[in-house]
């Protein structure tokens, strides 16, 4: 008696891409709100002598563009706050899309690729110019967006 046993192949459901995408979007929120919180705490705190000297030097240096004169300190602080705000808004938009238009994430669309590319470029800039916290957060967001795309239907 020769019995052949055929293995039963279990059909495992494909892991969904929404959860890692939400992690990536949450990372953007964390990065932006963390930056805004740190900026507020620094502004309310007592600056070191080096920080005072640096701020004074930036106040004395100015640039004029299209008739508007701004100090270097104004430009640096303004760009920093605007970028933090935009990162928060990108995170909120991504979470809104995950809730109201999940097909953008469940399929491999430009939407998911844009989130991944933005995260990777931010990570590269952070590695070159910024301290550890944004490097860690953007490494996590990049992995999360990449996993989401890998799980998405082509």
N, C-alpha and C positions, 0 to 999 in steps of 0.2 A: 504494500500500500504506500503509494507515493503521494503525499498531499503537498501541494504548493500553497504556501501562505503568501497572500498578497497584502502588503502593508496598507493600512487604511490611512490615507492622506487627509489630515485635518485641514479644513479650510479656515485659515485664520483671517480675521478681518484686517484689512490694511490699516495701519495706524493713521490717525487723522492729522492733517497738517495744522489745524487751528490752534492747538495747545502751544506748540513751540512758537508759532507766529505771535500769539498773545504774550509769551515770555519776552520775545524780542521787542514788541511794542512797549511792554511794561519797562523794559530796560531803558528805552528812550525816555519814558516818563521819569524814571529814577534819575537818569543822567541830567536831564534838564532841571528838574525840581531840586536835585542835590546841588547843582551849580548855582541856581538862584538863591538857595538857602545859605550856601557858603558865602556868596557875595554879600548877602544881607548881614550875616554874622560878622564878616570882616569889616563891613562899613560901620557897624555898631561898636566894634571892638576898638582897643587902643593900639594904634600902629606902632611898630618898632621904629627905632631911629632910621634904619635902612629903608623901611617902607615909606616913611615921611620924606626922606631925601629923594627916593625914586619918584614918588608922586609929584614933588615939587619940580623936579627936572622935567617931568612930562607935562606939567602945567605951563612951564616956561617955553616949551617947544610947541609950535602950532603949524597948522597947514591950512591953506585956503583952497577950496575946490568949488567952482561954480558960484563964487561970491560969498560962500559961507566960510568963516574962519572958526576952526575948532582946535583946541589943545590936543596934544597927543594922548593925554589922559582921557579926555572926553571920547576920542575915537576908540581907544582900546576898551574903555568901560562900556561904551555904547554897542560896539560889536559883540562884546562878551554877553551882554544882557539880551541883545536881539537874537543871537545864536541859541542861547539857552531857551528862550521863548519858542523859537522855531523847532527845537528838538522836542519840547513838550507838546507842541501842536502836532508834529508828525506822529508822536506816540498816540495822541488822542485820535487822530484821523485813522491810524492803523487799527486801533481798537474798535472804532466805530465801523470801519469796513468789515472787520471780523464778525461783528454782531449783525450788521444789516445787509452785508453783501458777501457772505462767506464763500461764494463761488469764485471770487477774486483770489482767494487763498487756496481753496481746495483744488483748483486747477493751476498749472504753472502758467501764470500770466505775467505781464510786465510789472504788475503791481508788486508781486513777491520779489521779483528780480531787482526792482528799484530799492526796496527796503534793504535787501542784502547788499547791494552795491554801496548804498549810502552808509551802511554800518561798516563795511570793509574799508571804505575811504576814510571814514571817521577814525577807525582803528589805526590805520596807517599814520594819519596825522598825529594821533595821540601817542603812538610809539615814538615818533620823531620829536615831539614838542611838549608833551604834557606829562603830568605825574601819573602815578599808578592807578588811582580810582577810575578815570575814564578808560584806561587801557583794559582793565578787568571787565568793566561793564560792557564795553564795545566788543570785547572778545566773546562774552556770553551772548550778546545780541546777534553777533555774526553767526555763531554756531546755531542759535535758535532759528534764525531766518533760513540758513542753509538746510537745516533738518526739515523745516516746513516745506521748502521747495522739493527736497528729496521725497517726502511723503506725498506731495501733491500729484494729481493725475496729469500726465503730459497732455 
